[in-house]
Amino acid sequence: MPLPEPGTDAWLDQVGEDIIDPERPIIDPHHHLWKKRFGRNYLLPELWSDTGGGHNVQKTLFMECRAFYLREGPDYLRPLGETTYIAELARQSEQVEDQATVAGIIAHADLTLAGANEYQLIELLDKHKAICGGRFRGIRHAAARDNHPKDLFIAGNAPPNLYSQESFCKGLRLLGARNLTFDAWHYHHQNRDFLDLARDVPECTLVLDHFGTPLGVGIYQNCRENIFQQWKQDMADLAKCSNVYAKLGGLAMPDNGFGWDQACRPPNSDEFVRRQKQFYLHMIDCFGPERCMFESNFPVDRLSINYPALWNGFKKMTADFTEEEKHALFYGTAQKVYSV
């Protein structure tokens, strides 16, 4: 009998665990919804199959993923197709008892429009707000770019030096003035650029996604320790910027190089903790629980680990934390940053 293919339900189901601390309320502040990616849909039924697997996930936040875009009209308005589709799913989620509610939406906008075409950016933000029906919380305009994209499973395609463009910084200031957050996705070698950005735009709340994505494949495969040591310093420096918050998760993507997406079976929570605990505890030590929030980054991290094991791992890492610290990490920080 052939082994289950990595990333499939049958492969993930090889690992079953009793749920730790099942009553703890959770906000999952980072997941995607889409059709026909990685060979399957990930919409409300699939999301609820994961969030309903034993952990007490009460609310979630959708993160833009360039799905459902409009195919006609001006390019700058095409992200409204995604917002429209997800806002309807969010409304549906509110009607179903005992399932996680999609309580907030992080949409996409080209923030560089704030340069020569600020009126277009304002129009787009206004339309996002109107469509979301009170759920619009912020923007992600990914800056991820690497000189070796062919080595990566998910290669960012941002223009060079996006964070240093004055038009981009102006866009961030516009978000800050509207009390909207900015989620940042980039690679580890861009962390110093992000640090400069955080210092330049203190009036905007910035949320660092996925630890700044330390890469571990391709040319980075054999220099993981050097990358880790530089990453530790980068995070310590970044934590000095009080406008920056950290999402703790997204470190099980194939490009992080842990290899679980190609293994015969996914990791259990103990292996997950053993391999990644040093990243998580360093972030919490630098930023404090009040500026950190656990995230699933599903279904991308679903290519490597199942939802119950992932959140069990988070709970094992923080077993010795105080109740106040645990509440911040699992619920309170996300609630505060995104007002959900």
N, C-alpha and C positions, 0 to 999 in steps of 0.2 A: 504494500500500500504506500503510495507516494506521500512524502511529508507535506504538511500544509505550507502554502506559499506565504512568505513573510508579508505582514501587513493585512492579511485576510482575517475574517472573524475566527475561522477555525484555528489559525496560527495563534491569535491573541488568546483564545479560549483555553490554550494549553496551560496557562497560568491562572489559577483560582486562589483567592485569599479571603479570609474572614476580614470584614471591614473593621478598622480601628476607629474608636471614638465616633460611632456612626451618627450620633445626635449633633455633632458640631456643625453649626451653620456655615455654609461656604458660598462665596461669590466667585465664580470662575470668570475673570476679567479679560479673557482672551481666547476666542475660538473663531473659526470660520464656518461659513455655510456656502455650499456650491453644488454644482451638478457635474458629474462625469470627470472628476479629477482623481488621479491615482486609481482609476478603474472602477469608481463607484460614486454615487451621490452621497452628500453629507448635508442633510436638511433636518427638519425638526425630529422626525422619527429616529434618525441615526444619532443625533445629538442626545435625545432623551434616553436612548438605549444606553449611552455612556453615562450621562449624569444621573440616571435612575438606577445605577448599578449597586447602590448601597450607601454611598456617601450622601450627605444632606446638602446637595447643591440646590440652593434656592433661587439664585439669580445668575445670569451670565451677561457678558458684553460681547457683541459681535465686532470683529475686527475686519476692516476692509481687505479684500483679496482679489480685486479686479474681476469679479464675477457679475454676470447679469447686466453688463454695461449696455447702454443704448447704442444701437448700430447706425443711427442717423442723428443729424443735428451737429452743432458745434462740438469740437473735441472736448472743450473744457467743461461742458455740461454732461458728457456721457456717463460719468460716475453716478448720476442721478438714477440710472437704471438699477444699479445695485441697491441704492438707498430705498427705492420704491419697493423692490422685491423683499428686502429684509424687513422693512417696516411692516409689511403685511404679515410676514411670519411672526414678527414680534407681537403683533396684535392677536394673532391666533394663539400664541403661547400663553397669553394672559387669560384665555378662556378655558384652559385645561388645568384642573386641580391636580395637585401632587406631582407636578412636573416643573422643571426649572423654567423661569420666565426670562426671556431675552429682554433685559431691562434697559439696555443702553446700546447705542450704535456709534462706532467710530468709523467715519466715512473717509473717502479720499478727496483731496483737492490738490491741484498743482499750486503750491504756495508761491512759486516764483511769479505767478500772475500779479502779485502785489507790486511788482516793478512797473512795467509799462501798461499793465491792464488791471489795475486794482479793482475797477468797477466789475470786472468779470469774476474775480475771486469773491467779492462781496455778494454778487448775484448768486453764485454757486452756494455759498454758505447759507444765505437766506433760504434758498430752495431746499437744501438739506434739512434745515430746521423745520420748515413747513411740512415736508414729507414725513419726517420722523415722528411727528406727533408728540413732542415732549421727550423723546428718547435720544436726541442728538447730543453727544458728549464731546466730540473732538474729531481730530483729523490725523490720519497717518499718511505721510508722504515719504516713502522709503528712500533712504540714501544708499542702500547696499550696492556696492560695486567692487569687483575684484578683477585683477589683471589676468586671471586664469579661469574664466567662467566655464570652460569645458570640463573642468575638474569637479564642478559643483552640481549637486542634484537639483537645487533650487538656486539659480544664479540671479542675483539682483541686477537690474539693468539701469540703475540711476546714472545721470550724467556725472562727469568728474567734478569733484570739489563742490558738491551741492550745498553743504553746510556753510561754506564760506561766501556764497553768493549773497550780495546785499538784498536782492529781491526776495530771496528765501527768508532771510532774517526779518525783513519787513512783513512778510506773510505771517511769521510767528508772532510778531508784535500785534498784528491784527487779531490773531487768535486769542492772545492774552487779554486784549481789550474787550473781547466778547466772552470772556470766562470759558473758553474752550481749551481743551488739553491738546497736546501734541504727542503722539506715540512715535518712537524712533526705532527703525530697524536698520541696522548696518552691521558690518563685520568688525572683528576685533582690531584690525589695523586702522580702523576709522575712529576708534574711541577717543583719541586725542583731539581730533577735529570736532567731535561731539562735545568734548569738554570746553573747547573754545566757544562753541555755539551757546552752551549753557551759561557761560560767563557773560556773553554778549547780550543775551536776551533773558535777563532774570525775571522779567514780568510775565513770562509764559510758563505754565506748568508743563514740564517735559517728563515723559515716561519712557524709560529705557526698556525695550523689549528684549527678551531672550539673552540677558547677560552681555549684550553687545556681540553675540554670536561668535564665540571662539571657534575658529575652523580647525578641523583635524583630518582633512583629506587632501589628496593631491600633494602639492609642494609643502603643505603644512603638516603632513602626517608624521614626519620624523622630528618635528621641533615643538612638540606639545608642551614640554616643560618650560622652554623659553617663552612660549606664548602665554602660558599660565602665569609665570612670574611677572611679565609685563602687564598682563591683564589685572593682576592683583593691585599693582600700583595705580593703574588707570582708574580702577573702581574706587580706590581710597581717595584719589584726587577728585573724582567726580562727585563723591558723596559730600564734599565740602560745599557744593552748590545746592542751596536749600530748595531750589525750584525743581530739582530732579528727584523722581521716584523710580523704583525698580520693580519690574515684573520678574519673578523667579520661576522660570520654566522655559520651555522651548529649547532645552539643551539636549533633547533626544532626537533632534532632526538628523537625517543621514549625514549632512555636511559637518556636524560636530565631530564625527569620526569615531564614535563609540562602537559602531559595527553591529548594533542590535538589529538593524533593519535587514541584515543579511544572515542572521543566525538561525539555527534550527528551531529555536523557541525564544520568545521574548523574555526579558529579565523579570524576576520577581522584585518585590519592593526592597528586599535586602541587598540584592546586587545593584539595583538602582542607587540606593543610598551609598553603598561602598564605593561606587565609581564616581559619584557626582557630589557627595556631601561637602567636599572642600569648597566647591564653587558657592553653594547655597549659604554655608555658614560664614564665608568671607563677606558676602553681600550683606547679610543681616548684621554682621559685626560692624561694617562700614556705615550702612544707612540707618540701622535700627529697624525694629519691626514696624514702627509707625510710618516708615517710608518704603516698605516692601510689601508685595502681595504675590501669593502663589498663583500661577496660571497654568492651564493645560496645553495651550497651543494646539488643540485638536482641530482637525484630524491630522495635522502634519506629524506631530509626535506620536500619533497612533500608528505610524509606520514602524515604531520601535517598541512601544509599551502599551499595555491596556490601562484604562482609566482607573479602575480600583487599585491596581498596584502603584500607579503614579501618585495618587493622593494618599495611599497608605505610606508611601515613601516620604512624602512631605510631613506626615504626622510623626513618623519615626524620627526624622531629623530634629524635630522640635519637641520631642517627648519631655525634655527637662525644662522647657520654657514655662514661664508663668502663664496663667490663664489670660491675663491682659495681653501678653505678647502673642499668644496663639490666636486670640480673637482678631488682633490687628492683621496678622499674616493671612488668615483664611477669609476674613470678612471686612474688618473695619477699615483698613487702608483703601481697599477698592471702593468701599462705600463712600469714603471721604473724598477721594480723588475724582471719582466719576459721578458723585451725587446720585447714587442708585439705592 
